[in-house]
Amino acid sequence: MTEQRNTQGRVAGKVAIVTGGARGIGRASVRLLVREGARVVIADIDEAAGEALAAELGATTLFVRHDASSERAWQALVEVVRERYGRLDILVNNAGILISGSIEETPLDDWHKLMRINADSVFLGCREAIGLMKEGGGSIINLSSIAALAGRDDYLAYSASKGAVAALSRSVAAFCRRRKYRIRCNSLHPDGVLTDMTSGGFPAGLDPERLTIDSDPMNRMCRPEDVAASVLFLASDEARAVNGVELRVDSGQMVMSI
């Protein structure tokens, strides 16, 4: 069933790219940005899901098959946006994967894969997007994780890749401010978001709904829409003075000491 949209205009007239936009946090962000008036390029390797979402949301969206870890793919994507819209106001670097493993268990191939997809993709996205953004300004939102800030012994390479995203975001924020580009760059740090990717790691027979904050405020799991709301805020002019921050969307998990 097609979602009914009532444009409120918080990002009216803006052009956005959302990587990994076909599923999970990316899909929720695409829907919310469109509802609030943006034209959104859905960039994803999942053609079926991406095309279905674009068909659902209509003419304000465009699906582009995109490998976020490829330099050539990024150059082509930004050129598509330049030719079609002539501008880029919002970049949501959301594409990523999750692989578990401790320091003793993680193969070098897993380390390289996580760095390539989770960190290289953000570097490439920021670098290519700035060239199109810098005349008019814009907002870059990089999806990191609470794992970048806390010590996760069971997700070593994932944590390191998301730590790289946080550090890169601060550097990009400083660079753009120094050059007066009016481009803001912030990182988002969710924890326990109920998506297809995270649900795959649950034990058989466990109902993920029992782990959400809807069920119990002491639980860790939130929904993609909760993260998308922060994406919208950082993308909007309401956040024009918010730059270089690490915004936690973790239901308070990080501050719990016991």
Number of C-alpha atoms within 10 A of each C-alpha: 4 8 9 8 13 10 15 11 15 18 25 16 12 22 24 27 29 25 29 27 30 27 21 21 25 27 23 20 27 32 22 20 30 25 22 21 20 24 25 28 24 25 27 25 17 16 15 11 16 24 19 13 22 21 15 14 20 11 10 15 23 20 22 22 18 21 20 29 22 16 17 12 16 22 15 15 22 21 16 14 20 13 9 10 12 13 21 26 25 30 26 27 29 27 27 23 14 14 16 16 17 14 11 9 11 16 12 10 9 15 17 13 18 22 22 18 19 27 29 20 24 29 21 19 27 23 15 18 24 22 11 19 22 18 14 12 19 27 28 31 25 28 28 33 26 23 21 20 17 11 12 17 14 16 18 21 26 29 25 21 25 26 20 19 28 25 15 21 29 18 14 22 21 17 15 18 16 10 10 12 17 19 25 28 29 27 28 25 21 24 21 21 22 20 16 10 13 15 14 9 11 10 9 7 6 10 11 14 12 12 18 20 15 13 11 11 13 13 16 17 26 23 18 20 19 17 24 21 16 17 29 22 16 26 27 21 14 12 13 15 9 14 23 21 15 21 17 20 21 21 19 13 17 14 8 6 5 3
